[in-house]
Amino acid sequence: MKYFNKATLVFLILFFLINSCRSAGSDNTENITDPPFNAGNASVFFNLTGTEFSESDGNNLQASTGKQLRNPQAAETYYTLINPSTLLAAEVSEESSIPLKTTAGINPVAADPGGALANGKKFRAIAYQASDGSYVGYKDFIVDTPSTSGGLKLTVGTPYNIVVYSYGTNSLPGFVSSESQSFTSATHNYNSITDGFLYWKTQTSFTPNMGDNTLKNIILTHRIAGVTVKVNSGTINNTSYIDNITSATLKNHNRTTIFNIRFGNVVGSRGNPQAVPVIFNPNIQNSATEWISDQLFVNADSGGNKTISFQGDVKIGADTKTIKAENAFIIKPGFRTIYKINLKEVTCGAKINNVFREFACYNQGATKNGKPFIPAKEIHGSKYQWDGTELIQSADWGGNLVLTETPFKTSVTSTAAAMKLPCDEGYRVPTSAEWESLINENTLQGIGTPNNNSIYVFDVGMQILEKGVDNPKVTLMLPHAGYRTIEDYTAVGGGTVKHSQINKRGTTGSYWSSSSNNNYTHINGLYLNYNPSGKPPSFGNISGNLKSNVGTNLRCIKN
């Protein structure tokens, strides 16, 4: 009887406590539903079936269809000077630029080795409440490595927005506070010189249940451009086999950027531009004349402009040649692009007395800018007086200059012995007969639009083309850089001040020869005067009126 009374007392106490707890914080206990008996944490896993490159249009992703989604950029040739009259030409073109798709498996296995995330690569899953966007938790996983602590722990019956990202490597950066903000404002700080950034999110909220909580058929999309470079030497000659490519880089990869967690797009600006290494593994090349780089990731958005530069040392036989292609690549986030660089040697020159003669590719004093056949201020070169006195190119870009602020002289000796015009070793100043032969024996073609009303026109010149062949190539270009004379100007306070006056830049070009008339009182020079409206168009002639104190351009011929 005593035992019964004690048991009854315990039951009544428990009953009272249970009813008190159910009604805590509520005036209406009838609206309270007990959670199911088996409620608890769910362990969420992720199965990835592939990775892909895709085109991003704002916040809306267009998944890969295997189609060309934009027109490839036009081929363009960039030149590196090997010697004064020889160029290594690098023709850069897009072999393909499409969002390519590969297959893979993550947790439990990476099934396809063709570009998929391999075993051992890490990825991170982050969960946010679907109701208010608040951060819940995250967990890092490793491909094909079971987690000893289970999956991402979430609550059964609660909807979540889930994001997965990876760098495609064996490591991940530390989780930072910016990722634990609300779903609408959370960001990820990317900081890498070599890695990509792959992203996925649930398209609708995911609600864990009491069964299998594996999210399947996940495809991570690349949000940073993938680039592969092919270098082909077969067009130099039949025995131009590549032995090695070293010190290769792509310049203007941005090491840092910020990705929005909600959409996986870049917010703010990219920063910390650096050169990213381009690796050509000599052990995996299948061709002696075409080498293919490993894929690399370039964090940039060219906006349709060529902003990425390539440079590398290519060993062909006993010679190592440096390739430079400044601002040659267009980079678009989410695209995998294969760039092909065809190499060939180009000799600058023209037919003289029915024989092809080599000329220097640039005016003396010019910047070797990689585009010797297109007129630009950088390749106008210096102006020289007969005795070699030089007004450097950058000073010549200006207008009329006070003579005392230049190295030029009022009087310059005009004898043959006084000529000190500088040419590289093995090159010399052309004779007037050689200039005349150049005009008469070659096809001449003006480039640019002459302008008589401005002395600040730098994009006019004369191109020399092959003659008597189909599809003739440009073999030489002479900019119309004008010339400088010594003139008197009236000073502000009276009297005269001598100036170095720039004449006819953008309409004519003037080039020294080593010949003279009248016993060197005047020099015979090449005088270019491109007049496209003439019938036929006029291009140039030999002038016997060059004075020794005139500032004129210099183009040298090989001995």
Buried (B, 14 or more C-beta within 10 A) or exposed (E): EEEEEEEEEEEEEEEEEEEEEEEEEEEEEEEEEEEEEEEEEBBBBBBBBBBBBBBBEEEEBEEBEEEEBEEBBEEBBBBBBBBBBBBBBBBBBBEBBBBBBBBBBBBEEBEBEEBBBBBEBBBBBBBBBBEEBEBBBBBBBBBBEEBEEEBBBBBBEBBBBBBBBBBBBEEBBEBEEEBBBBBEEBBBEBEBBBBBBBBBBBEEBBBBEEEEBEBEEBBBBBBBBBBBBBBBBBBBEEEBBBBEBEEBBBBBBBBBBBBBBBBBBBEEEBEEBBBBBBEBEEEEBEEEBBBBBEBBBBBBBBEEEBBBBBBBEBBBEEEBBEBBBBBBBBBBBBBBBBBBBBBBBBBBBBBBEEEEBBBBBBBBBBBBBBBBBBBBBBBBBBBBBBBEBBBEBEBBBEEBBEBEEBEBBEEBEBEEEBBEBBBEEEBEBBBBBBBBBBBEBBBBBBBBEBBEEEBEBBBBBBBBBBEEEEEBEBBBBBBBBBBBBBBEBEEEEEEEBBBBBBBBBBBBBBBBBBBBEEEBEBBBBBBBBBBEEEEEEBBBEBBBEBBBBBBBBBBBBBE
